[in-house]
Amino acid sequence: MKPLKYSLFAIISACASSTASGYRDGSPAPFKLPDLPYEYDALEPIISQKTLTTHHTKHHAKYVNTANQLILRSEDATLKTLSQEEIIKNHKDNPGLFNNVAQGWNHSFYWHCMKPGGGGEPLGMLADAITKDFGSYEYMRNEMETAALTAFGSGWAWLGYDTKKGKLVVTKTTGAGNPMTDGIVPVLTIDVWEHAYYLDYQEKRAAYVKAFFDKLVDWEKAELNFGLAPMGSVAAEL
């Protein structure tokens, strides 16, 4: 497949021609912007309504719209039949498409890693696996916080299940990176792109990451993801 070539004008024009349900020519859009699993003000004061609204309706929406238009304009008709996961795993050599599809997926997954009144420590099978693979919850959290704080520029910190090693691992990716390209199934993620936190925390990324673990993380959903990870699936409805 030849790499997609496009201009800034073409992308802006293409995005403007899409609707929530499809394209102006009547063909359905491959991907849709999902609703958040909570209201825009539900995570306050940890994440403000303004941050969450802008993050979802502007940044996330742009990735989804751009991905749809790149697929529509591609000469490869099979792209319309692929899931986000299939594109992420098999089309990293097409950076324009990969970046927008992966960012769409990453954001959808991230929304489900938080909940109002979240935080604390995991329980059940996930807690046992964390202790087995890291020695303690505190060690795993420190590893993930370090990944979040050392992801240069913009990126993501991940707790994932390595299908090759059969164990939980912590990793980080920059830009639109997703650990599925390395055989790691996401269990939990923290978005450390500046638009995720800068309106509320400015340059204090560490404060945002600490608040994520203390008051936002949804360990119940993470445990569901962990339960499905050996099969290569996640529980979040993406």
Buried (B, 14 or more C-beta within 10 A) or exposed (E): EEEBEBEEEEBEEBBEEBEEEBBEEEEEBBBEBBEBBBEBBBBBEBBBBEBBEBBBEEBBBBBBBBBBBBBBEBEBEEBBEBEBBEBBBEBBEBBBBBBBBBBBBBBBBBBBBBBBEBBEEBEEEBBEBBBEBBEEBEBBBEBBBBBBEEBEEBBBBBBBBBBEEEEBBBBBBEBBBBBBBBBBBBBBBBBBBBBBBBBBBEEEBEEBBBBBBEBBBBBBBBBBBBBBBEEEEBBBEB
